[in-house]
Amino acid sequence: MSTISSTTPPSITTEEFRAFRLRVKGQVLMPCDEGYDEARALHNTRIDHKPAIIVRVADASDVSRAVRFARQQSLTLGVRSGGHSIAGQSVVDGGLVIDMSALDDVRIDAEAKVAWVQPGALAGRVADETQAFGLAIPFGDAGSVGVGGITLGGGVGFLVRKHGLTIDHVAGVEMVTADGQIVHASADENPELFWGVRGGGGNFGIVTGFQFDLVEVGTILGGMLAFPATPEVIKRYAEVSLQLPEELTSITMVLKAPPLPFVPAEAVGQPVLAAIVCYTGNLDEGARAVDTLRAIATPVVDMIQPMPYSAIYNLTADMTLPGRVSIRSAFVPEIGDDLSSRILEQVVQAPAPLGAVQIRPLGGAMARVDPTETAFAHRDANFMLMILAQWEDRAEDTAHDAWVQQAWQAIQPYARGVYVHFLGDEGKARIGEAYPGHTAERLALLKRGYDPENVFRGNQNIAPMEAVASRAA
Ligand SMILES: Cc1cc2nc3c(=O)[nH]c(=O)nc-3n(C[C@H](O)[C@H](O)[C@H](O)COP(=O)(O)OP(=O)(O)OC[C@H]3O[C@@H](n4cnc5c(N)ncnc54)[C@H](O)[C@@H]3O)c2cc1C
């Protein structure tokens, strides 16, 4: 009995592996294979996990085979769609990674305003394809994020105030459960599973296809407005943003202005509040809404113009390239004098080339969905904050981690829960903050039903609820 390689768990024999490889229609990659390093690479380049096996699946039956094989061989399972897991949980060290990147079909029925999207498709490409029909799925702020990952955690982006979260547009999913079965979930079929996959992440199975209801989004008013950052400007921005029509969503960074061609020389290196604005709706009304935002101070950058919605991803492309990343995030109910001052103080001290506090005003359509309707329960959150450092040089890790930690300590007193997708590897208590109140219990119960052995744990993990008898013991 021979084993396949020194990095493969010794329990797997060549014969077992060969039989598995023969049955898989897609590609099976080992550490010695060409393409292995690209397949294990993640957006957060700090993560250097080396799986024993990567299975680039061709369809749902491949996913099922790979799940069963991983279980038989007691291999830890990871699921990778777009590779943007900030904590690096999709690529498991020494385990088996199911790589969904080849499952990237996008089919659109423009008349019915419905799309079927596979999880390996990237958000920006889907935006381009739906834009051709004046339609969209509300995803996040980065076109490079995988549909598989972003959708399952919630999905907060440039349309959140007008159209809510990505999950608010999911009509159904096809998925492979821990026992290798292919099942469907929707409002009519496995409704509790459908509740859980909309916010509960990849805890209940591997999604092989989504059905989305599309929203109408044609030409938007979009672009960047940047102001010199003062505590007063940060506070005004926060106040005004919640009062603006919900057609306007902005995602904003408070940071030291980088030396970009459109940044005036005198502003470079100075703290600025840079808002990327997306107004969807009547453009004249949009111009008035943008004027209200513009009036909070004198802009140093003003680049708002009509553009196709999908072009907004071009504006964020440079800011969302891979790199070494450290983050902390939280929802906050308000941004008053004290928090504004703290945000600015921290940004001024940031050592990273990109050291920022991101502010996302929420509300609108997101808040109108009942918190019990999906597993994303923070419907009443007014703002999401993220402390973000990104850099290139490994030697700088300690300095940037220390800044993120220091900024987090300054901001934490205002925190009220967290969005699961903006968690790093922060432990069980923080995952609990993503699922307040009854949501955590309901998810743990669902996990017990669908994945009692916690096969799907390469994620922000929800442990299966213990059986009543063992809890009482
Ligand atoms: C630069 C950047 C910008 C971001 N911007 C936003 C934003 O604006 N809004 C927002 O909401 N989020 C945002 N995120 C967070 C992002 O949505 C999550 O990290 C998401 O999980 C990434 O999805 P992925 O498929 O690219 O990641 P992957 O690393 O491939 O997967 C992440 C996790 O998702 C699960 N998963 C992935 N695919 C499947 C599947 N098919 N079935 C079951 N489980 C699966 C797994 O648990 C996996 O560990 C951003 C992240 C980055 C790095």
The ligand as an SDF file (V2000), in Angstrom:
LIG
                    3D

 53 58  0  0  0  0  0  0  0  0999 V2000
  -11.4720   43.3180   -0.9960 C   0  0  0  0  0  0  0  0  0  0  0  0
  -12.7340   42.8280   -0.3390 C   0  0  0  0  0  0  0  0  0  0  0  0
  -13.8780   43.5850   -0.4290 C   0  0  0  0  0  0  0  0  0  0  0  0
  -15.0550   43.1260    0.1670 C   0  0  0  0  0  0  0  0  0  0  0  0
  -16.1710   43.8990    0.0780 N   0  0  0  0  0  0  0  0  0  0  0  0
  -17.3350   43.4430    0.5880 C   0  0  0  0  0  0  0  0  0  0  0  0
  -18.5220   44.2140    0.4820 C   0  0  0  0  0  0  0  0  0  0  0  0
  -18.5200   45.3300   -0.0250 O   0  0  0  0  0  0  0  0  0  0  0  0
  -19.6530   43.7050    0.9990 N   0  0  0  0  0  0  0  0  0  0  0  0
  -19.7090   42.4850    1.5870 C   0  0  0  0  0  0  0  0  0  0  0  0
  -20.7900   42.0760    1.9750 O   0  0  0  0  0  0  0  0  0  0  0  0
  -18.5900   41.7360    1.7200 N   0  0  0  0  0  0  0  0  0  0  0  0
  -17.4140   42.1980    1.2460 C   0  0  0  0  0  0  0  0  0  0  0  0
  -16.2690   41.4610    1.4070 N   0  0  0  0  0  0  0  0  0  0  0  0
  -16.3230   40.2220    2.1740 C   0  0  0  0  0  0  0  0  0  0  0  0
  -16.6400   39.0600    1.2490 C   0  0  0  0  0  0  0  0  0  0  0  0
  -17.9830   39.1430    0.8280 O   0  0  0  0  0  0  0  0  0  0  0  0
  -16.4230   37.7260    1.9750 C   0  0  0  0  0  0  0  0  0  0  0  0
  -15.0860   37.6100    2.3460 O   0  0  0  0  0  0  0  0  0  0  0  0
  -16.8630   36.5550    1.1190 C   0  0  0  0  0  0  0  0  0  0  0  0
  -16.8850   35.3890    1.8950 O   0  0  0  0  0  0  0  0  0  0  0  0
  -15.9350   36.3490   -0.0450 C   0  0  0  0  0  0  0  0  0  0  0  0
  -16.4590   35.4200   -0.9320 O   0  0  0  0  0  0  0  0  0  0  0  0
  -15.4850   34.5940   -1.8830 P   0  0  0  0  0  0  0  0  0  0  0  0
  -16.2990   33.5780   -2.5520 O   0  0  0  0  0  0  0  0  0  0  0  0
  -14.6980   35.5330   -2.7200 O   0  0  0  0  0  0  0  0  0  0  0  0
  -14.4910   33.9750   -0.8080 O   0  0  0  0  0  0  0  0  0  0  0  0
  -13.9260   32.5200   -0.5260 P   0  0  0  0  0  0  0  0  0  0  0  0
  -12.6520   32.7560    0.2100 O   0  0  0  0  0  0  0  0  0  0  0  0
  -13.8680   31.7200   -1.7530 O   0  0  0  0  0  0  0  0  0  0  0  0
  -15.0000   31.9080    0.4390 O   0  0  0  0  0  0  0  0  0  0  0  0
  -15.1990   32.4340    1.7260 C   0  0  0  0  0  0  0  0  0  0  0  0
  -16.0780   31.5230    2.5320 C   0  0  0  0  0  0  0  0  0  0  0  0
  -17.3630   31.4850    1.9430 O   0  0  0  0  0  0  0  0  0  0  0  0
  -17.9080   30.1860    2.0020 C   0  0  0  0  0  0  0  0  0  0  0  0
  -18.2160   29.7700    0.6350 N   0  0  0  0  0  0  0  0  0  0  0  0
  -17.7020   30.2470   -0.5120 C   0  0  0  0  0  0  0  0  0  0  0  0
  -18.3050   29.6740   -1.5510 N   0  0  0  0  0  0  0  0  0  0  0  0
  -19.2010   28.8050   -1.0640 C   0  0  0  0  0  0  0  0  0  0  0  0
  -20.1410   27.9320   -1.6430 C   0  0  0  0  0  0  0  0  0  0  0  0
  -20.2930   27.8260   -2.9610 N   0  0  0  0  0  0  0  0  0  0  0  0
  -20.9120   27.1720   -0.8270 N   0  0  0  0  0  0  0  0  0  0  0  0
  -20.7840   27.2470    0.5190 C   0  0  0  0  0  0  0  0  0  0  0  0
  -19.9100   28.0740    1.1190 N   0  0  0  0  0  0  0  0  0  0  0  0
  -19.1390   28.8500    0.3330 C   0  0  0  0  0  0  0  0  0  0  0  0
  -16.9110   29.3110    2.6930 C   0  0  0  0  0  0  0  0  0  0  0  0
  -17.2790   29.1930    4.0490 O   0  0  0  0  0  0  0  0  0  0  0  0
  -15.6150   30.0830    2.5720 C   0  0  0  0  0  0  0  0  0  0  0  0
  -14.7630   29.8880    3.6730 O   0  0  0  0  0  0  0  0  0  0  0  0
  -15.0670   41.9010    0.8540 C   0  0  0  0  0  0  0  0  0  0  0  0
  -13.9000   41.1440    0.9740 C   0  0  0  0  0  0  0  0  0  0  0  0
  -12.7380   41.6100    0.3890 C   0  0  0  0  0  0  0  0  0  0  0  0
  -11.4810   40.8060    0.5290 C   0  0  0  0  0  0  0  0  0  0  0  0
  1  2  1  0
  2  3  1  0
  2 52  2  0
  3  4  2  0
  4  5  1  0
  4 50  1  0
  5  6  2  0
  6  7  1  0
  6 13  1  0
  7  8  2  0
  7  9  1  0
  9 10  1  0
 10 11  2  0
 10 12  1  0
 12 13  2  0
 13 14  1  0
 14 15  1  0
 14 50  1  0
 15 16  1  0
 16 17  1  0
 16 18  1  0
 18 19  1  0
 18 20  1  0
 20 21  1  0
 20 22  1  0
 22 23  1  0
 23 24  1  0
 24 25  2  0
 24 26  1  0
 24 27  1  0
 27 28  1  0
 28 29  2  0
 28 30  1  0
 28 31  1  0
 31 32  1  0
 32 33  1  0
 33 34  1  0
 33 48  1  0
 34 35  1  0
 35 36  1  0
 35 46  1  0
 36 37  1  0
 36 45  1  0
 37 38  2  0
 38 39  1  0
 39 40  1  0
 39 45  2  0
 40 41  1  0
 40 42  2  0
 42 43  1  0
 43 44  2  0
 44 45  1  0
 46 47  1  0
 46 48  1  0
 48 49  1  0
 50 51  2  0
 51 52  1  0
 52 53  1  0
M  END
$$$$
